[in-house]
């Protein structure tokens, strides 16, 4: 990873990765990968830290699973922002070689 990160000029202090493999029936409960900037600043202030924060901006999900079937489950469900309360969540099917990018403050689950 270090060699590839250096080749792509990614700064390891501002880049994070997670590799997940879900078993049948497994799930990752609804969450957001980052706080909004306002919430992050408030958290930092409560901790006595500077009001500047490096908050995750973009979440990327890349699917490596072959031979996926709808019965397997595992769709990524992305929820609308709170400022669009009438919007419905939408599902992204986990098909091989699919890349999904979304704001890290969006609530989502698998």
N, C-alpha and C positions, 0 to 999 in steps of 0.2 A: 504494500500500500504506500509506504513512504516514497519509493521510487516513482510510482505512478503519480502520486500527489505532486511531487517535485516537477515531474514532466509537465503536468497540467498547470503548474504554478499555483497550486492550492496551498493556502496557509493552514497548517494543522491546528493552529490556535483558534481559527475561526471556521473550521470545517469539521463536521461530525458525521459519522456513518452508523448505520444499524443494519444488521442482516437478520432477517426473520424467516423462519420456516414454520408454518402452522400445520399441525396435525389435523386429521378429519375431526370436525366438531370444535376445533380451537377457535379462539377469537381474541381480538384486542379491543377492549372496551372504548367507548367514545371518549375522546380527548383532543387537545390541541398540542402541537409540538412547540409552541411558543406563546408567550403572553403578548398582548398588544403592547405597543410602545409605552402608552400611559400606565398600564398595569405594571410593566417591567420597571419603569422609573419609580413608581410608588413602592414596589417591593424593595428596590435598591435603597431608597430613602429610609425605609423602615429598618433596613439592615445597617444603616450608617455608611453606605457606600456612595460614591459619586452618582450624580443624576444622569450620567451617560452610561448606556448599557449596549452590549453587543447582543442583539436578539436575533434568533434564527428568522430568516425572511422567507425562504422558499423550501418546501419539502418536495423531494423527488422520490417516486416509487417506480421501480423497474421490475417487471415480472420475468422470471426465468423458468416458470413452470411449463412443462410440456404436457400435451394431451389433457388439458383442462376441460372439464365438463361442468355445465351449470349445476348438476347435482352435487358437485364437490364443494360448493359454497365458496367463501373466501372473497366475495366482492368487496371492494373499497367503497364505503358509503361516506360521502362528503355532505356536510350540512351547510345550509346557507348562513350568512352572517346574521347577527341579531338585528341589524338595521333593515333586513328584508324578511320580516316574520312570516309573510304569506308564501315565501318560496319553499318548495319541497326539497328534501334531500335527494341526491341522485347517486346511483351506483355505477361504479366503473368495474367492468368485468376483468378478471386477472388473466388476460391472454398473453401468451409467450411473446416476448420482445416489445411489450407495450411500456411506454414511459409516460408517467403521469406527474405533472408539476402543479402545485397549488400553494397559495399563501399559507405559511406555517401557523397563522392564527386561526385558521378554519378548523372547526370541530370535525372529526372524522373517526371512523372505526372500521374494523375488518371483521 
